[in-house]
Amino acid sequence: MSTLLAIDGDSFAHRAYHSMPKSIRHNAIVGFTNMLTGLYGQEQPDAVLVAWDTLEVPTYRHEAFEPYQSGRVFDQALLDLLALLPQLCEAFGFAIGKAAGYEADDFLAAAAATWPGSVLVATSDRDAFQLVSDRVTILQPVRGVSEIARIGVAEVRERYGVDPEQVPDLIALRGDPSDKLPGARGVGPKKAADLLGQYRTLEEALAAGRFAAEAEDLRLYRRIAQMDASAPLPLLADQTPTWAEASSFLRQLGLDASAGRVDSLA
């Protein structure tokens, strides 16, 4: 069976932008190219999907819960580069997942549900642990892509104390400060894991009379934390990277050194 590498483009772009000196022209593109080609070289997948947020359009999560991800402010320089990066990925010959109303996470979930073979999901977002299975592995960058943590079912249980499919319930109960989800009152990560060990799901805990006053809020938090596998994927099939086109795209941006490194892969 073929292997799909599904990459959280926004996650990698932010890592690239903040890890490289701002004095480097198009620093996020330089860093992203290094990460992308490095990961491809390490994993040698049969196909690549790069997933993106659409920042200009709110998702159902923003509409259902106004504080969701509030307070996030991005440098204009990064926003300008985020507009270019999907074009770079297309120049590489890779598939792009991006659509109004969906987040990059949703395309990762759709790819994990749809691809018939093994799926490697490259992201720094631990919410993606919910996708892990005997067929889906998370590649979590630790230092650039020179060091990658491979997250399987055992690693999710070790880190969170729950099974992968329980991760959205865990997030709903314990909260998620980065997304402004408050969670259940008085419940932290350990208590949330213990509750899911006892009740298995949030719904079963609610059916047993737990958190009666917060039930609808907790159901909403779980819905927000659940990745949406109905995101509209492009056609996914085995690919041959178009290194020369990617190199030409980089040269047009004046990034000759990055273009040269891509040329060496041809």
N, C-alpha and C positions, 0 to 999 in steps of 0.2 A: 504493500500500500504506500502511496505517496505521502510525503510530509509537507504540511503547510506551516509556514512561519507567519503568524499574525502579530503585527507590531502596533503598539499604541503610539501613534505618531506624535501626538501632543506631549505625552510623557517624555519621549526621547528628545523632542525639540526643546522642552524646558530644561532638561538636563544639559543638553548641548549649550544652550544660551548662557546658563548660569555657571557652567564649568570652564568656559573659555573667556579670555580677556576681551573686554568690550572694544579694545583698540583694534581687534581683528575685524576686517571688513566682512560682513555677512557671517559673523561668528557662529550663529546657530546652524547655518547651512554647512559650514566647514565641519563643525562638531557632529552634526547629524549624519553627514556623509561618512565620516570616520566610523561612527557607531553602526550605521547600516551595513557598510561593506565589511566591517569587522565581524558583525553577527552573522552575516551571510557566509563569510569564509569559515567561521567556526562550525556552523550548523549544516551548510550545504542542503538547504531545503529544495523541494521540487517546485514549490510555488510560494509567493510572498503576497500578503495583503497588508497594506498600511492604512490604519484607521484614524480618522480625524474628527474632532469636535467641529460644530458649526457655531462659532461664538456669537454671530450676529443674530441668531434666532433662538428664543427660549425653547426648552424642551418641556414635556409634560411635567417633569420634576420641578422645574422653576414655577410653572403655573399652579401646581398643586400645593407647593410649600414655598411661600415667598422668601423665607430666609436662605433657601438652598444655595450654597456656594456664594452667598453674599459677601461683599467686602474684598473680593479678589480683583486686584488691579494689575494689569500687565503693561510693561513698557511698550511704547509705540513701536520701537525698533523690533521687538519680538513679534508684535502683531503683523508688522510688514513682512517679516520672514516667514511667519506661519502661512501667509497667503501664497508664498512661493514654493514651500516644501512639498505640497501634494504634486505640483508640476514636476519637481525633481524626481519624485518617486515614479511618476508616469514615464519620465524619460528613461528610467532604469528598466521599464517594462513590467513593473509591478502593479498589482491591482490596488485600487483606491476605494476605501469605504468612507463615504462622507455624504450626509443628507440633512436637510433642515429638520430640526426636531429630535435628532438622535445625537448621542455622544459616541466618542471613539469606543468606549466600553461596550456599547450595544453591538457594534460591528464585530468586536472580538467574540462576543457571546454567540452571534449568528454564525460566525465562521466555525466556532467550536461545535455548534450543533449540526452544521451542514456538511463540513468536510468529512469524507468517509474514512480517511486514514488518520495518522497521528497529527496532532496540532501542537505547535510550540507557540505559546502566547508570551510575547516579550513586553513587559510593562513594569513600572515601579509601583503601580496602584495595587495595593493588597486586597482591594475589593474583588479583584479578578480571581482570588483564591476560590471563589464559588464555582469557577469553571473547571476546576481540576477533576480529573477522572483517570481511569486506567489508560485513556487515549489522549488526554490533554495535560500538558505540563507547562507550568509558568516558568519563564526565564526572567528572573528578577536581577537587574543590573546592580552590582554592589560598588564597583569602581569602573566607571566608563562601561565598556563591555569586556574589559580585560579580565574581570572577575564576575561570574554569573552564578547566582544561587538557583538551583533547579528545584522547583517546588512541586512535589507530587502529593498524593493523598496522605502519606505518612507525615510529611512535613507540615501540612495544614493542621493535622491533628496535634502534632507536637507544639506548634506555635499558638494555636487558638483553642485547643481542647474540644474541637467539634469536627464533624465531617464537612467536606466542601459544600454539600448542598444545604448545610445549616448556616453558612456564612451570612446570607441576608437576614436571617432571624437574629443572629448574633449582633449584627450591626444595628438592627432596629432596637434591640434591648440595651446594648451598651452605649449606643450613640456613635457619632462620627464627627469630631470637631472640624475637620477639614471641609466637610459638606454642610456644617451647621445643623446636624441632626442631634437633638438633645438626648435621645434614648429614654429609657424608663427611669423614673426618679429613684435614686439610691442604688442603681444597678451599674456596676463596673464590668470590666472584661471577664474576671473570674466568676462572679456571680451569674453573669449572662451565660457563660459556658456551663456552669453547674445546673442552671435552670433547663438548658437544652439537653443536658444529660438526663434530667428527670422527665421532661415533657416531650422531648424530641423536636417539637416545632413551636413557634410562637402561637399558632392557632390552638394547639392543644393546651398550652399554658393559659390562654384566655378562656378556653372552654372549661378549665378547672377553676375558674373564678379569680385567677391572678390578674392584677392590673386592670380591674374593671373600669376605673375612672379614666384610664389612659388608652383603652383598647383601640379606639378608632385612630388615635394619633400613632400608635405603634404599628397598626396595619399600614398606615400611610408611609411611615419610615421604612418598613420592609419593602413596600412597592418601589420606593425611591432607590433603595439599595440593590434591588434585583435588576440585573442587566437584562435588557430587552433583546431577546434573540430573534425578534421579528424585523430587525433593521434590514433595509433593502440592500442586499449584497450585490456587487457586480458578479459577472461570470467568473468563477474560480476554476482554473485548470493549470496543469503543469506549464511552466514558463522557462524561457531561456533569456536571461538578463541581457538588455541592450546596452552594454557598457559604453560603446562608442557614442550613442545618443546622450547618455548621462554625462559623459565627458564633455561633449559639445555644449550641453546646457550649462555646465559649470564654467566653461571658458567664456560663454556669453556674459556671465556675471563677473568676469574678471578673476575667477578663482583658479588660476593656472596650476597651482600646486595640487589642489584637490583633484583637478581634471587629470593630471599626470598620474596620480595614485590610482584613479579609476581605470585609466588606460592600461595600467600594468595588469589589471585583472582580465583583460580581453583575451 
